Amino acid sequence: MEYSIKAENLTKKFGNFIAVNEITFDVKKGEIFGFLGANGAGKSTAIRMLCGLLKPTSGFATVAGFDVFKDTEKIKRRIGYMSQKFSLYDDLTILENIQFYGGIYGLSKKQILEKSNILIDKLKLGDIKNELIASLPLGWKQKLAFSVAIIHEPEIVFLDEPTGGVDPITRRQFWELIYETAAQGITVFVTTHYMDEAEYCNRISIMTAGVIEAMGSPSELKKKYNSDSIDDVFVKIARG
Amino acid sequence: MYSIIAKNISKKYKKVTALDDISFKVESGKIFGLIGPDGAGKTTLIRILATLILQDSGTATVENLDNVKDFKKLRDIIGYMPGKFSLYQDLTVEENINLFATIFGTSLKENYDLVKDIYSHIEPFKDRRAGKLSGGMKQKLALSCALIHKPKVLFLDEPTTGVDPVSRKELWAMLKKLAQFGITILVSTPYMDEASLCDEIGLIQGGKLLAVEKPSKITENFSKKLYAIKHSNPHKVITTLRGYEFCENIYPFGETLHYIDKLENFKENDILNYLEKNGVESASIEPIKATIEDCFIDLMVGGR
């Protein structure tokens, strides 16, 4: 079995405060993994360590096979990142955004040209590729933001609350895109506090106060906590 | 007895139609949920009813007061909590409450009974500045301020967006209690799963009301047979069934895929056989009841 993430007793302290307290988990290649927790549970700190942006205090972890203590630059080249709040530049056109991200993720000019054409064809944006991002509907922005986050074919892509606020049809088109990506072998790591987004993941973990409190497939957790939704599971765990 | 009556409300911003011929009524003391995605027109509709912007056409009354002619009287009897936290960050909890009470010519003491359940959670922090409160506490303060003058009607614009599941549950419990005081509540939300907590809901999309009904009625009215298909590779199942001649619709839904067949007398085995013939083995299928989200999708497809 190949793993995109392996973490053992991963810990981060800020002074006396333990933000992440010995978390242990792994994510298989091509898996869609949901990383849940309330605000302040330690989610962001954990993700920043996994993305090579923050040095852990102790423990061990690899992302895409690279050590989060030593190989942070290599990790950054093998991951993609998309957040609902910040992803594309409104003042650049669709094509400019694709080229910009291609450059950021280290593609050559030739690769950028090839990739832009494929992407614009796939998302059927040919007629409007020279229009500003600001003019695109939210659903299209999300699909484009996701596509540029995997333009360099990363090992793993981190998604932060990817589908909040869109209509149910657009939302499902987005999940189809995620399923397709996972089927191609790219691991998808979703962080969210929209519990119904969690139901689409293969496996999820729920964090409270720096600790992973529960982990399993959505149906396993619903069974274990005798609940009919992940929302309900979360409330039961959070209330202790 | 109706507390809110909207008739043929339309509103455009330049070329964009924000609301298109919206009509609905809300009975006194009921919770009405306005459910739809970002950009559906929820905020525009609430702001029109709360007399903050004018409609281009149509009429609206709240407690028999016209939202245009009687706007001053109307403002006295409504409470409004906008989607964005809009209290004074540099004033303390207590100062904010007193400010709102004074504006409406009342005091915290006078209406303490009504806000007690909510305000008591934040009262221990009454000397803290509003800007320093946590998200859940900010929301309780905003709700207390919107209630301080004992309004007859309460407008809440997306109070549960970005709020964790525990705080969401608390908020809905508070709204139920307020409705028992006889307050009419119009609440907007993008979360379909909150529909069942309302007495009646309006599904809104692209400025149009797709349906106005009791939540249970909307799901009962779903006329098609719906099935849930489970398989470890959803992507393969979707692409395979999209090529099946009797597939009307298939889409991801949590851990399963929801499937609607074109044939009235179709058999579950037809699907499993078709999948197996195309290399998808050990899928399972079972009939299920439609959720509000399935109904929303169906109404959106029908409207296209």
HADDOCK unambig.tbl for C-alpha pairs under 7 A between the chains (distance, minus, plus):
assign (segid A and resid 38 and name CA) (segid B and resid 164 and name CA) 6.04 0.50 0.50
assign (segid A and resid 165 and name CA) (segid B and resid 37 and name CA) 5.29 0.50 0.50
assign (segid A and resid 165 and name CA) (segid B and resid 38 and name CA) 5.15 0.50 0.50
assign (segid A and resid 165 and name CA) (segid B and resid 190 and name CA) 6.29 0.50 0.50
assign (segid A and resid 166 and name CA) (segid B and resid 37 and name CA) 5.12 0.50 0.50
assign (segid A and resid 166 and name CA) (segid B and resid 38 and name CA) 6.03 0.50 0.50
assign (segid A and resid 167 and name CA) (segid B and resid 37 and name CA) 4.86 0.50 0.50
assign (segid A and resid 168 and name CA) (segid B and resid 293 and name CA) 6.84 0.50 0.50
assign (segid A and resid 168 and name CA) (segid B and resid 297 and name CA) 6.27 0.50 0.50
assign (segid A and resid 169 and name CA) (segid B and resid 297 and name CA) 6.22 0.50 0.50
assign (segid A and resid 172 and name CA) (segid B and resid 251 and name CA) 6.51 0.50 0.50
assign (segid A and resid 172 and name CA) (segid B and resid 252 and name CA) 5.96 0.50 0.50
assign (segid A and resid 176 and name CA) (segid B and resid 235 and name CA) 6.78 0.50 0.50
assign (segid A and resid 179 and name CA) (segid B and resid 234 and name CA) 6.90 0.50 0.50
assign (segid A and resid 179 and name CA) (segid B and resid 235 and name CA) 5.44 0.50 0.50
assign (segid A and resid 180 and name CA) (segid B and resid 235 and name CA) 5.69 0.50 0.50
assign (segid A and resid 183 and name CA) (segid B and resid 235 and name CA) 6.97 0.50 0.50
assign (segid A and resid 193 and name CA) (segid B and resid 164 and name CA) 6.39 0.50 0.50
assign (segid A and resid 199 and name CA) (segid B and resid 254 and name CA) 4.42 0.50 0.50
assign (segid A and resid 199 and name CA) (segid B and resid 255 and name CA) 5.68 0.50 0.50
assign (segid A and resid 200 and name CA) (segid B and resid 254 and name CA) 4.21 0.50 0.50
assign (segid A and resid 200 and name CA) (segid B and resid 255 and name CA) 5.16 0.50 0.50
assign (segid A and resid 231 and name CA) (segid B and resid 165 and name CA) 6.36 0.50 0.50
assign (segid A and resid 235 and name CA) (segid B and resid 165 and name CA) 6.27 0.50 0.50
assign (segid A and resid 235 and name CA) (segid B and resid 166 and name CA) 5.46 0.50 0.50
